[in-house]
């Protein structure tokens, strides 16, 4: 299967979507059918196959695989998903095939869900501030807080306090530069420290976390 998809992508003998659909479906089926040990072996084989390098011509795939900040869903990767554009973040040349794969991956279910989640969070923020214009809100593992770009309450300044908590200093620097003038506070803390801290938290009207849940078991 890996050889077949590699050949289809490398020689562009057909549109890439069917090849990538097949790759995803067959890997998902294998994961469901194989034992954990067999699946780990499948992962090892796939990572050693030249198809991996071909797929990494896509900036989104390459960025996620490299885990540039130590984890996959960092704020810059999410920015690529929100903007549906890699050019602000990815400075290396991109091949025509890499761009074509990106156009496929960026509209898959997971990236589309991330964009819908952003809209949903903005709605919840606005609903909270509509009920209480002095509302205090906490975002845990806040990233670049791109949902605030869609919030009418943040635009109008009709909130009491907004705190963004994150462990990534580069991310917090972006929050301070972008949202500090709007009154948004950036607080450095890892989720482990946050959860294990025995001190009582201040009271908030709304506490939410988005991308953090992508890393938790059910």
N, C-alpha and C positions, 0 to 999 in steps of 0.2 A: 504493500500500500504506500509506504514512504517513497519507494522508487517510482511508483506510478505518478504520484502527485508531484514529485520533484521533476520528472520528465515533462509533465503537463505545464508546470510553471516556467521551467527553464526555456522551453521551446515555444511557449505561448500558442499551443496548438488549438486551444479553445479559450473562451472567456474564463477568467480565473475563478469566478464565483463557484461553479460546480466542483472544481478541484478542491477548493478550500472547504466547501460544504461537506464533501466526501471525507476529507481529512478529519474534520471536527466530529462528524457522526461516527466514523469508524473508531477513532480514539475513545470517544465516549462509550461506545459499545464494549470495547476491549476493557476499559476500566471497570465496567459493571460485571463483566464475565470472569475477570482474572482474580486470582488471590492477591493480597497486598504485596507479597514478595514478587510475584510475576509482574504486577503492574510497575513496581520499582525497576524491574529489568527492562520493561517496555520503555519507560522514561529514559533509562540509560542509553538504550539503542537509538531512540529518537534524537536525543541530544548529540549523539556522535554522527548521525546521518547528515550528509551535506544539505538536506532540506532545511535544517535549522538555520544555517547561514543564509540560505536563500530567503527564508521568512524574515530574517533579521534585517533585510534591506528595507523593511517597513519600520519607520522610526518609532511607532507606538509599540510594536513587538520588541524591538531592540531595547527601548527605554525600560520596558517592564522587566525584560530578562536581566538586564544589567543591574537593576536595583541601585541606581546611582546614589541614592541617599540611604541605602540600607534596607529598604522595603519597597514593594512594588507600587503601591498606590500613593506615591508622594504627590505633593501639591502641584508640581510642574507637570507630571503625567496627567493629572486630572485637568489641568488647564488645556492640554492638548485635546482631551476628550470634550471639554466644554466648548472650545472654539472650533472643533473639528478641523484643526489646522496645526501642523507641527512646526511651522517655520519660525515662530517666536522662540521656541525652546531648542529645536534641533538644528545645529549649525553645520553639520556634515552634509556633503552632497547626497542626494537621494536619486536612485535609479528610477527609470520609468516603471519597472516592475515593482520596486519598493513603494512608489506612490500609488500604484494600482492596488497593491495589497492593503495599504493604509486605507484607501477609499472603501475597501471591503470591511476591514476590521472596525473602522470607526462607526459603522452603522449596524454592527452586530448587537445582540440583545444587551450584553453587559454595558457597553458604552452608552447605549440609548437609555438604559435604566439609570445610569449615573446622571445623565442630563435631566431626566424626569424627577429624580430625587432632589436635585437642586431647586427645581420649580416648586416642588412640594414643601421643602423647608422654608422657602421664601414665603409661601402662603401661610404656614404655621406661625412664622415670626409676625407677619402682618396681623393675623387673627389674634395673637396674644396681645399685641400692642393696641389693637382696636378695642379690646376689652379693658385694657389698662394702659393708658399712655405713659405711665411711669414704670412700666414693666422692666424687670431685671432678667436678663437672658444670659445663659452660659452655653458656649459651644465647646465640646470636648473633642480633642484632636481636630482642631478647627481648619487646618489647611489654610488656603488663601481666602477663605470666607467668600467664595464667589457667589453664593446664594444671596449675599447682601446686595449685589448688583441688581437683583430682581425685586428687592423689598421696597415697597412704598413707604413703610414706616421708617426705615433707615434713611431713605432719601429725604423724608420730611423732618427727620430728627424727633419723631414722636415716640421715644422710648426713654426709660430711666437710666439703665446701665446695660452694657453689652460687653461680655468678657469672652475672649477667644483663648483657649488653652491648647498648647501644642508642645511637643518635645523638640521640634526641629527649629534651631535658631534662625536658619535662613528663611524659613516659612514665617516665623514670628517677625523678622525684620520686614518682610513684605507687608504683613498685616499692619505693622506700625506706620510704615510709609503711606500705605494706601488708605487705611481706615482710621488711623490715629487722629487725623484732623476732624473726623466725624464723631469723635468721642468713643471709639471702640478701644478697649483695653486688650493688650496682648500679654498673656501670662505663660511663662515657661514652666512646664511640668510634664513628666511622662505619665502615661496612664497607670503604670504600676505604682508610682509614688502617689498619684492622685487617689487611687483606690485603697492603698494601705495607710494613708495618713489618718491617724486617730482623731485629729482635731475636727470639730464640727465645721461643716461648710456654711458659708453665708446662705441665706434663703434666696432662691431664684424663682421667678414665676414660670420659667420655661428652661429646661435643660435638654440638650439634644446632642447626639453624636451620629455622624453619617458613615464615613469610610472606615472608621474603627471596627464596625460590625463585620466588615468583609474578612476580618482575620479571626473571628471567634467561632468556636464550635457551637452547634445549636444549643 
